[in-house]
């Protein structure tokens, strides 16, 4: 496995950039039990605009359609036919992308804790870009690593086009509080896509990947104790501490 670091337009943070991944208890247990990061297939994500952000560029594409039509370069009879083909291609594309999300760590985020601690079982793992690269050295398939760019459609800003990576590393400005960094894989293998309908596990060295585990501010002490016991059972030496946020 090698993280692809020289493929435009990915935006790779410095190796020293600290990252945090907020989880619920079930996802942490899966991480420990499988020693693997789970990359969800994009079409299974809660945000249904993922990979379909080009829909916001409809007016721009309409101008392009008529310009190409006038030059005899457009194979579609109407703009609706052209737009339908774009939508269909987005749906196919979303099945080809597998991703795992992190956030740049400049301190704990109460907003993120609330999202992942609704049932009182929020946990976070802290890492950095260098650790992620090292932890994934023995994994397959190849993956990309990129920071997310945010754009403001309401102000007239269009999402960049011309590269299949743009829809993966671009989100609406309303999500900018996440400060997201993504690990992702793009598959061109039909059998791979059909086999991994929900996502794919990437083996990692947990002690390399994780610098510490933070127990959420709403998470009870017994869950913290259970996590410490589980790490000991699996022979994983990782520091565990409680959230610094006072509630």
NORBELZI-V153042 format. One line per field, one symbol per residue. burial: b if it has 16 or more other C-alpha atoms within 10 Angstrom, else e. A space follows every 50 residues. Layout:
# NORBELZI-V153042
burial = ???
This chain:
# NORBELZI-V153042
burial = eebbeeeeebbbbeeeebbbbbbbbeebeebbeebbbbbbbbbeeeeebb bbbbbbbeeebeeebeeebeeeebeeeebeebbeebeeebeebbbbbbbb bbbbbeebeeebbeebbeebbbbbbbbbbbbbbebbeebebbbbbbbbbb beeeeeebbeeeeebbbbbbbbeeeeebbbbbbbbbbeeeeebeebebbb bbbbbbbbbbbbbbbbbbbeeebbeebbeebeeeeeebebeebeeee
